[in-house]
Amino acid sequence: MNGIYVPYWTYDAQTRSRYQGQRGTVYYVTRTVTRDGKPTQVREQRIRWTNVAGRVQRFFDDVLILGSRSLPKTYTDALAPWTLSALEPYQPHYLAGFRAEGYTVDVEEGFEEARGVMDAQIRRDITSDIGGDRQRIHDIDTTVRDVTFKHVLLPIWLAAYKYRGKSYRFVVNARTGRV
């Protein structure tokens, strides 16, 4: 196994979103239909839609984005969660005996990915705010401000081996042991 420090970006941002959509309330009606010549009662689900508009806000703290393309993102995403509150300021001796990779995803590209993470959470917030049994979101207008970022190195153990002619790779969160 080899230890390596992998680059990540973390982003913080304050967001405020205005939305328009619809709240759906489920109700049922009973109808009589004829089947095989016999009247039968059938219960049908219907949805009553009501137009809604509102606002949600959220502060995003440490949205973590991989800053490297050398490892498959599915591998590194599976290593979460990371205890970012335990981060230490960089000191050269931390890297002694380990490799450290430089970032290949720049800060702007990383922020685009972070915005995708933020936007997905904002949609969940809006869905919750709309309430009801069903929700439709027609329009979201989000203002993002107070954006900050950090470049961090997180420790990973990685290894590869062959078994019956096939190569296998695995990674381990060197902080938590999650494989």
C-alpha positions, 0 to 999 in steps of 0.5 A, a space after each residue: 500500500 502506498 500513502 498519498 495526499 490527494 488534492 481537494 477544494 472546499 467551497 463555502 457560499 451563502 445562497 438565497 433562492 427565489 422559486 416558483 412552482 406548484 404544490 400537489 395535494 393527492 385526493 381520491 374519487 370513486 367511480 363506477 365502471 362496468 367490467 364484464 357487464 357488472 358495475 364495479 367501484 374503482 378508486 382513482 387517485 387525482 392531484 390538485 395543483 396549487 401555484 406557489 412561490 417562495 424563498 429559501 436560503 442556505 449557507 454551504 460550508 466545506 462543499 468538498 470537490 476532488 481536485 485530481 483526475 488521477 483516481 476515479 471519482 467514484 472511488 474517492 467519493 466513497 471515502 466520505 465523510 472526511 473530518 474537515 474540522 480536524 484539518 491542520 495548516 500545511 507543514 512540510 514535515 506532514 508530507 515526509 515519506 508520502 507522495 502528494 499530488 498537485 491539483 489538476 482541476 482548477 479552482 473555477 472548474 471545481 466551483 462549477 462542480 460545487 455549484 452542482 452539489 449546491 443546486 441539488 441541495 437547493 432543489 431539495 430545500 425548495 421541495 421541502 418548502 413547497 410541501 404537499 404530497 407532490 411538488 413541481 419546480 418551474 423556476 429557481 433564481 439563486 444568488 450566491 455570495 461570500 464565496 470562499 475556497 480552500 485547497 486541502 490535501 487529504 490522506 489516502 492509502 491506495 493499492 492494486 493487486 492481480 487476481 486470476 489475471 485481473 487487476 483490482 485497485 482499492 483506496 482507503 481513507 487514511 483518516 477513518 479507514 473507510 475502504 
